[in-house]
Amino acid sequence: MRRIISTTFLLVFMAVITMAQPPQGREGRQFSPEDMAKRQTEQMTEDLKLNELQVEKVSALNKKYAEKMRDAFQNAEGNREQMREKMQTLRTEKDTELKEILTEEQFKKYQEIEKERMERMQQRRENRRTDDNKRGQPRGGAR
């Protein structure tokens, strides 16, 4: 009897601890616009060797567009196509402004890095679809 109670207590304890963990996966990686802008600026500073003035301008630009993208995401109301179109428009606008801050060489490198990033995102998206299909889950199903 003591063993059953101990085992039950242990199982309940483990269940409570598991539920108390922060979400993992995509849901666990949500950043504020400020955090996102900071991360982008740090990465761009390293990749593009930005000078101090460029860092200041790029940081402000990244924050501005991180906020706009957050708003677009929140206002999409589940319409993925509408959100994707809005995000593409925002990326184009941002690139136009960024081109005024960076040197020609830096902007070319930025475009190469962005192209690679988009290709990796597309590959991950395709891999998720393949994984979902193998598990018999419909596309866009629960993860």
Order of alpha helices (4+ residues) and beta strands (2+ residues): alpha-alpha-alpha-alpha-alpha
